Amino acid sequence: MNVTTPFQLVDALPVLPLRTDETIAIVGLGYVGLPVAIGFARHFANVTGFDINKSRIRELADGFDNTLEIGRAEIETSRLDVTHAVTKLSNASFFIVTVPTPIDKGNRPDLAPLRAACETIAPHLSKGAIVVFESTVYPGVTEDICGPILAEISGLRCGTDFKLGYSPERINPGDTEHRIETITKVVAAQDAESLQRVADVYGTLVHAGIHRAPSIRVAEAAKVIENTQRDVNIALMNEIAIICDRLDVRTSDVIAAASTKWNFLPFTPGLVGGHCIGVDPYYLTAKAEEVGYHSEVILSGRRVNDGMGAFIAAKAIKMLASLNVPLSRAKVGVLGLTFKENVPDLRNSKTFDVLDALSEFGVRPMVHDPIANPTEIPEGAFDWVNIGDMPMLDLLVLAVPHDEYLAANVFERVRDGGVIIDIRSVLNRADIPETITHWSL
C-alpha cells in the first residue's frame, strides 16, 4: 500500500505564506521525526515524511500516532505527505535524517539504521541538496561515515555537489512544554554557505533561537555529552541512594534538605532506560577508546545505573523475607513497564531488569501498564494482568509513575502488613496506611 498524501485538510491551519524554496524530506517518523515533520509542514509547502515501516505509515494515514506525541487533530489537519515509497524522495532538496542510533548487545554503537538511511537517500540525491542528520552519534560519524556512503552510491561529490549538516535532536518524549519550536536548535554544516542555509530552514520553525556550532564535530559532541552528563549525575544519586539505604536514611529527605542550598543540583535516583540517557554515553566512550582514552567516570556511572534493577529486586526479596512469605507463593505486583512515565516506549526499559532479577529468586510478578502495547511486550517470567484483577498484594513495585497510577490510591492494592516499593519516591507517605511498609530509592 502506497500512502503518499493522507493529510489534506489544510483549512484548519493558520493562513501564512508557505515557503517553496526548499522541498523537505524527513527520513524516519518516530519520536523525533514525526514532530519535526509536522512542524516543518506548517511552514513549507512541500514536506514529505518517509519511513520504511508500512504499518507506521498506515497508522499515520488513519490519524493515529502510536508514540502519543502528536494528537489526531494535529495529524489530520497537517499538510504533511507521509509515505514508504522511496521514489517520493527524489524531489527533495533538504533531507533530515532522524533514524535511531542504538547500541548492540556489547554496548557498542550500532550504526546500521543510519547506514541504511544513507543508502536509501543516496540514489535520490541531486546536485545542490543538503543532508542534515539529527540522530545522536559520536564526533566524526556525519563526515567520516555518512558522507562517503552518500557520495559513493549517488556518484556525487560530498562538499561540492551536495552538502552535509548536523542538528542534534532534543525531543523529550512525553514533554508537552519543551517542543522542537521552544528549544534552542544547534546547527552545524560543512561550510559557511550551507550553515546559513541550515540555520535559515530551522529558524523558520524554531522560535527559541538558533545556535551555530563552529563545526559538525562540535555539534555531534555537544549532543552526546548532554545525556552523558545527566547519566553521570543520576548515577551519583543512585549511588547515594544505595548508601542512604544502608544508613537507614530516606534519600528523598536528604535531597530535600540539600536542595535548600542555592547551587545544589536536585537530580534524583531511579532506573535509567530509554533510547537516550542509557545509550548515548556508550557512543562517546566508544570514540574515546578509538582515540586512546579509556573512560573512568562515564563507564563507572553506566555500571551503577545498569545495576539498579538488580539492587531494587534484591531489596524487594529482603522485604518479602521479613514478611515470612514463601517466595514461590508471594503475591507481587509491578506497575509500569515503559522506560518513563506517560510514554508508551518500551525500548531499553529497566523495569525488565527488575523482573528478570525477581524471577531468579523464584518470584513471578503480576505486571500492568496502562499505555504499553501488550503485543510489543516480550515474553518473560511474569503475568500480564489488568490492575483490577490483581489480588491483595504482599508487595507492590511502583516502577513507572504514570499519571493514571498517581491519580489512584495504588497502595490500596497492598494488604495490611505488606510492602510498597515506590522507586521514584512519588507517593505521599502521609497517605499510605501505617500498616504498609513504604520504601523508595
C-alpha positions as CSV (number, residue, x, y, z in Angstrom):
1,M,0.0,0.0,0.0
2,N,1.5,3.3,-1.0
3,V,0.0,6.1,1.1
4,T,1.6,9.3,-0.1
5,T,-0.9,12.2,0.7
6,P,-3.1,11.2,3.5
7,F,-3.2,14.7,5.1
8,Q,-5.0,17.2,3.0
9,L,-7.2,19.2,5.4
10,V,-5.4,22.5,5.2
11,D,-8.2,24.9,6.1
12,A,-7.7,24.5,9.8
13,L,-4.1,25.8,9.6
14,P,-3.3,29.5,10.1
15,V,-3.1,31.4,6.8
16,L,0.6,32.0,6.4
17,P,2.8,32.4,3.4
18,L,4.3,28.9,2.8
19,R,7.9,28.7,1.8
20,T,8.5,27.0,-1.5
21,D,12.3,27.4,-1.8
22,E,13.1,24.1,-0.2
23,T,11.5,20.7,-0.7
24,I,12.0,18.9,2.6
25,A,12.1,15.1,3.3
26,I,12.3,13.7,6.8
27,V,13.6,10.2,6.9
28,G,12.3,8.3,10.0
29,L,9.0,9.1,11.6
30,G,9.5,8.0,15.2
31,Y,9.6,10.1,18.4
32,V,11.9,12.6,16.8
33,G,11.0,12.6,13.1
34,L,7.2,13.0,13.3
35,P,7.2,16.2,15.4
36,V,9.9,17.6,13.2
37,A,7.9,16.7,10.0
38,I,4.7,18.0,11.4
39,G,6.4,21.2,12.4
40,F,8.0,21.9,9.0
41,A,4.7,21.2,7.3
42,R,3.3,24.2,9.0
43,H,5.8,26.5,7.2
44,F,6.8,24.8,4.0
45,A,4.6,23.8,1.1
46,N,6.4,20.6,0.2
47,V,7.3,18.3,3.1
48,T,7.5,14.6,2.9
49,G,7.8,12.2,5.8
50,F,9.3,8.9,4.9
51,D,9.5,5.7,6.9
52,I,10.2,2.1,5.9
53,N,7.6,0.8,8.4
54,K,4.5,0.4,6.3
55,S,2.3,-0.2,9.4
56,R,3.5,3.1,10.8
57,I,2.5,4.9,7.6
58,R,-0.9,3.3,7.6
59,E,-1.5,4.3,11.2
60,L,-0.5,7.9,10.5
61,A,-2.7,7.9,7.4
62,D,-5.6,7.0,9.8
63,G,-4.6,9.9,12.1
64,F,-3.0,7.8,14.9
65,D,0.5,8.3,16.3
66,N,1.4,5.3,18.5
67,T,4.1,7.3,20.2
68,L,1.3,9.6,21.6
69,E,3.5,12.6,20.8
70,I,1.1,14.1,18.2
71,G,-2.7,14.2,18.6
72,R,-5.2,13.1,16.0
73,A,-6.4,16.6,15.2
74,E,-2.9,17.8,14.6
75,I,-2.2,14.9,12.3
76,E,-5.4,15.2,10.3
77,T,-5.0,18.9,9.7
78,S,-1.4,18.7,8.7
79,R,-0.1,19.2,5.2
80,L,2.5,16.5,5.7
81,D,2.7,13.9,3.0
82,V,3.7,10.6,4.5
83,T,5.0,7.6,2.5
84,H,7.0,4.5,2.5
85,A,7.7,4.9,-1.3
86,V,11.4,5.8,-1.8
87,T,10.6,7.5,-5.1
88,K,9.0,10.3,-3.2
89,L,12.5,11.3,-2.0
90,S,13.6,12.2,-5.5
91,N,12.3,15.8,-5.4
92,A,13.9,16.7,-2.1
93,S,16.4,19.5,-1.8
94,F,16.7,19.3,2.0
95,F,16.9,15.9,3.8
96,I,16.6,15.5,7.5
97,V,17.6,12.1,8.9
98,T,16.0,11.1,12.3
99,V,16.6,7.4,12.5
100,P,17.5,5.7,15.8
101,T,21.1,5.1,16.8
102,P,21.0,2.2,19.3
103,I,23.8,0.1,20.8
104,D,24.4,-3.7,20.3
105,K,24.5,-6.4,23.0
106,G,28.1,-5.5,23.7
107,N,27.2,-1.8,24.3
108,R,28.9,-0.7,21.1
109,P,27.4,1.8,18.7
110,D,25.1,0.2,16.2
111,L,25.1,2.5,13.1
112,A,23.1,0.0,10.9
113,P,19.9,2.2,10.8
114,L,22.0,5.3,10.0
115,R,23.9,3.5,7.2
116,A,20.6,2.1,5.8
117,A,19.1,5.6,5.8
118,C,22.1,6.9,3.8
119,E,21.8,4.0,1.4
120,T,18.1,4.9,0.9
121,I,18.7,8.6,0.4
122,A,21.8,8.4,-1.9
123,P,20.1,7.3,-5.2
124,H,17.7,10.2,-4.8
125,L,20.3,12.9,-4.1
126,S,20.6,15.7,-6.7
127,K,23.1,18.5,-7.1
128,G,22.6,21.3,-4.6
129,A,20.9,19.1,-2.0
130,I,21.8,19.2,1.7
131,V,21.5,16.2,4.1
132,V,21.2,17.1,7.8
133,F,21.5,14.4,10.4
134,E,19.6,14.7,13.8
135,S,20.5,11.2,15.0
136,T,22.8,11.0,18.1
137,V,26.3,9.9,17.0
138,Y,29.9,10.3,18.2
139,P,32.0,13.0,16.7
140,G,33.0,12.2,13.1
141,V,30.2,10.0,12.0
142,T,28.4,12.5,9.8
143,E,31.5,13.4,7.8
144,D,33.6,10.2,8.0
145,I,30.8,7.6,7.6
146,C,27.6,9.1,6.3
147,G,29.2,11.5,3.7
148,P,31.3,8.7,2.0
149,I,28.2,6.4,1.8
150,L,26.1,9.1,0.2
151,A,28.9,10.1,-2.3
152,E,29.7,6.5,-3.3
153,I,26.1,5.5,-4.1
154,S,25.0,8.8,-5.6
155,G,28.1,9.4,-7.7
156,L,28.1,13.0,-6.4
157,R,30.9,14.8,-4.7
158,C,30.4,15.4,-1.0
159,G,31.0,19.1,-0.1
160,T,30.7,20.2,-3.7
161,D,27.6,18.6,-5.4
162,F,25.8,18.1,-2.1
163,K,26.5,19.3,1.5
164,L,26.2,17.8,5.0
165,G,24.7,19.3,8.1
166,Y,24.1,18.2,11.6
167,S,21.5,19.5,14.1
168,P,21.1,17.2,17.1
169,E,17.6,16.3,18.2
170,R,16.4,17.4,21.6
171,I,13.0,15.8,21.6
172,N,11.9,14.8,25.1
173,P,9.2,12.1,24.8
174,G,6.1,12.9,26.8
175,D,7.2,16.5,27.4
176,T,4.5,19.0,26.3
177,E,6.4,22.0,27.4
178,H,9.8,21.5,25.7
179,R,8.9,21.0,22.0
180,I,11.0,21.5,18.9
181,E,9.8,25.0,18.5
182,T,10.6,26.1,22.0
183,I,14.1,24.6,22.4
184,T,17.2,26.3,21.1
185,K,18.4,24.5,18.0
186,V,22.1,23.7,17.5
187,V,23.0,23.6,13.8
188,A,26.3,22.9,12.0
189,A,27.4,22.3,8.4
190,Q,30.4,21.8,6.2
191,D,30.9,25.4,5.2
192,A,29.5,28.9,5.8
193,E,27.1,28.8,2.9
194,S,25.5,25.6,3.9
195,L,25.4,26.6,7.6
196,Q,23.4,29.7,6.6
197,R,21.0,27.5,4.7
198,V,20.5,25.1,7.6
199,A,20.1,27.9,10.1
200,D,17.6,29.6,7.8
201,V,15.4,26.5,7.3
202,Y,15.4,25.6,11.0
203,G,14.9,29.2,12.0
204,T,11.6,29.2,10.2
205,L,10.3,26.6,12.7
206,V,12.2,27.1,15.9
207,H,11.2,30.2,17.9
208,A,13.7,29.7,20.7
209,G,16.7,30.6,18.7
210,I,19.5,29.0,16.6
211,H,23.0,28.3,17.9
212,R,25.5,27.9,15.1
213,A,28.3,25.5,16.1
214,P,31.7,26.1,14.5
215,S,31.8,22.6,13.1
216,I,29.8,19.4,12.6
217,R,32.1,17.6,15.1
218,V,31.4,20.2,17.8
219,A,27.6,19.7,17.3
220,E,27.9,15.9,17.4
221,A,30.0,16.1,20.6
222,A,27.6,18.6,22.2
223,K,24.6,16.3,21.7
224,V,26.4,13.2,23.1
225,I,27.6,14.9,26.2
226,E,24.1,16.4,27.1
227,N,22.8,13.0,28.0
228,T,26.1,11.7,29.3
229,Q,26.1,14.5,31.9
230,R,22.6,13.6,33.0
231,D,23.6,9.9,33.2
232,V,26.6,10.5,35.4
233,N,24.6,12.8,37.7
234,I,21.8,10.3,38.1
235,A,24.4,7.6,38.7
236,L,25.8,9.7,41.6
237,M,22.4,9.9,43.1
238,N,21.8,6.2,42.6
239,E,25.0,5.5,44.5
240,I,24.0,7.9,47.2
241,A,20.6,6.1,47.4
242,I,22.4,2.8,48.0
243,I,24.4,4.4,50.8
244,C,21.4,6.0,52.3
245,D,19.6,2.7,52.3
246,R,22.4,1.1,54.3
247,L,22.3,4.1,56.7
248,D,18.5,3.7,57.1
249,V,18.0,7.3,55.8
250,R,15.5,8.3,53.2
251,T,17.2,9.6,50.1
252,S,14.3,11.9,49.3
253,D,14.6,13.6,52.7
254,V,18.3,14.1,52.2
255,I,17.7,15.6,48.7
256,A,15.0,17.9,50.1
257,A,17.4,19.2,52.7
258,A,20.3,19.6,50.4
259,S,18.2,21.4,47.8
260,T,17.9,24.4,50.1
261,K,21.4,25.3,49.1
262,W,21.4,27.6,46.1
263,N,23.9,25.7,43.9
264,F,22.8,22.1,44.7
265,L,21.7,20.2,41.6
266,P,18.5,18.3,42.5
267,F,19.0,15.1,40.4
268,T,17.1,12.1,41.8
269,P,17.8,8.4,41.7
270,G,15.9,5.9,39.6
271,L,16.0,3.4,36.7
272,V,17.8,4.8,33.7
273,G,16.5,3.4,30.5
274,G,15.2,4.5,27.1
275,H,17.0,5.2,23.9
276,C,18.9,8.3,25.0
277,I,20.4,8.6,28.5
278,G,21.2,4.9,28.8
279,V,22.6,4.7,25.3
280,D,24.4,7.9,24.3
281,P,27.3,7.6,26.8
282,Y,28.4,4.5,25.0
283,Y,28.8,6.4,21.8
284,L,31.1,8.9,23.5
285,T,33.2,6.2,25.3
286,A,33.5,4.1,22.1
287,K,35.0,7.1,20.3
288,A,37.2,7.9,23.3
289,E,38.6,4.4,23.2
290,E,39.3,4.7,19.5
291,V,41.5,7.7,20.2
292,G,43.3,6.1,23.1
293,Y,41.4,7.1,26.2
294,H,39.5,4.7,28.4
295,S,36.7,6.4,30.3
296,E,36.7,6.2,34.1
297,V,33.8,8.3,35.3
298,I,31.3,7.8,32.4
299,L,31.6,4.0,32.3
300,S,31.5,3.8,36.1
301,G,28.3,5.7,36.1
302,R,26.9,3.4,33.4
303,R,27.7,0.4,35.6
304,V,25.9,1.9,38.6
305,N,22.8,2.8,36.6
306,D,22.7,-0.6,34.8
307,G,22.9,-2.3,38.2
308,M,19.9,-0.5,39.8
309,G,17.3,-3.1,38.6
310,A,19.1,-5.9,40.4
311,F,19.5,-3.7,43.5
312,I,15.8,-2.9,43.7
313,A,14.9,-6.6,43.1
314,A,17.3,-7.7,45.9
315,K,15.6,-5.1,48.2
316,A,12.2,-6.5,47.3
317,I,13.3,-10.0,48.2
318,K,14.7,-8.9,51.6
319,M,11.4,-7.2,52.4
320,L,9.4,-10.2,51.4
321,A,11.6,-12.4,53.6
322,S,10.9,-10.1,56.5
323,L,7.2,-10.9,56.0
324,N,7.9,-14.7,56.2
325,V,6.2,-15.1,52.8
326,P,7.5,-18.1,50.7
327,L,8.9,-16.5,47.5
328,S,7.2,-19.0,45.2
329,R,3.8,-18.1,46.7
330,A,4.4,-14.3,47.1
331,K,1.8,-12.1,45.5
332,V,3.9,-9.4,43.8
333,G,2.6,-6.7,41.5
334,V,4.7,-4.4,39.3
335,L,3.2,-1.2,37.9
336,G,4.7,0.3,34.8
337,L,6.8,-1.2,32.1
338,T,7.7,1.6,29.7
339,F,11.0,3.4,30.1
340,K,9.5,6.6,31.5
341,E,6.1,7.9,32.7
342,N,3.3,8.7,30.3
343,V,5.3,7.4,27.3
344,P,4.4,4.1,25.6
345,D,8.0,3.3,24.5
346,L,9.4,0.0,25.9
347,R,12.8,0.3,24.4
348,N,15.6,-0.3,26.9
349,S,13.2,-0.2,29.8
350,K,15.0,-1.1,33.0
351,T,11.8,-2.4,34.6
352,F,12.6,-5.6,32.8
353,D,15.9,-5.8,34.8
354,V,13.8,-5.8,38.0
355,L,11.5,-8.5,36.6
356,D,14.4,-10.7,35.5
357,A,16.1,-10.4,38.9
358,L,12.9,-11.2,40.7
359,S,12.4,-14.3,38.6
360,E,15.9,-15.5,39.6
361,F,14.6,-15.7,43.1
362,G,11.5,-17.7,42.1
363,V,9.1,-14.8,42.2
364,R,6.6,-14.5,39.3
365,P,5.2,-11.0,39.4
366,M,1.9,-9.7,38.0
367,V,2.6,-6.7,35.7
368,H,0.4,-3.9,34.4
369,D,1.0,-0.8,32.3
370,P,-1.9,1.4,31.1
371,I,-0.2,2.7,27.9
372,A,2.3,0.0,26.8
373,N,1.1,-2.1,23.8
374,P,0.7,-5.7,25.1
375,T,1.6,-7.1,21.7
376,E,5.1,-5.4,22.0
377,I,5.9,-6.8,25.4
378,P,8.4,-9.6,25.2
379,E,7.7,-12.9,27.0
380,G,9.2,-13.2,30.4
381,A,8.7,-14.7,33.9
382,F,5.7,-12.5,34.7
383,D,2.0,-12.4,34.1
384,W,0.3,-9.5,32.3
385,V,-2.9,-8.6,34.1
386,N,-5.4,-5.8,34.5
387,I,-4.7,-3.8,37.6
388,G,-8.3,-4.5,38.8
389,D,-7.6,-8.2,38.6
390,M,-4.7,-8.2,40.9
391,P,-5.3,-9.8,44.3
392,M,-4.3,-8.1,47.5
393,L,-0.5,-8.0,47.2
394,D,2.3,-8.8,49.6
395,L,4.5,-6.4,47.7
396,L,3.8,-3.8,45.1
397,V,6.5,-2.1,43.0
398,L,5.6,1.2,41.5
399,A,8.2,1.2,38.8
400,V,6.9,3.9,36.4
401,P,4.7,6.7,37.9
402,H,2.2,7.1,35.0
403,D,-0.4,9.7,35.7
404,E,-3.0,7.0,35.9
405,Y,-1.3,5.5,38.9
406,L,-0.8,8.8,40.7
407,A,-4.5,9.6,40.3
408,A,-5.4,6.3,42.0
409,N,-4.5,5.1,45.5
410,V,-2.4,2.3,44.2
411,F,-1.3,1.4,47.8
412,E,-4.9,0.1,48.3
413,R,-3.7,-3.0,46.3
414,V,-1.4,-3.9,49.1
415,R,-2.6,-5.9,52.1
416,D,-2.1,-4.9,55.7
417,G,1.4,-5.7,56.7
418,G,2.5,-5.6,53.1
419,V,5.2,-3.6,51.3
420,I,5.2,-0.9,48.6
421,I,8.4,-0.1,46.8
422,D,8.0,3.4,45.4
423,I,11.1,3.6,43.2
424,R,10.9,7.2,42.3
425,S,9.5,8.4,45.7
426,V,6.4,10.0,44.1
427,L,3.8,8.8,46.6
428,N,2.9,10.9,49.6
429,R,3.9,8.9,52.6
430,A,1.2,10.6,54.7
431,D,-1.4,9.0,52.5
432,I,-0.1,5.4,53.0
433,P,-1.5,3.5,55.9
434,E,0.9,2.8,58.8
435,T,0.2,-0.9,58.3
436,I,2.0,-0.8,55.0
437,T,5.8,-0.5,54.8
438,H,6.9,2.1,52.3
439,W,10.4,2.1,50.7
440,S,11.8,4.2,48.0
441,L,15.2,4.9,46.4
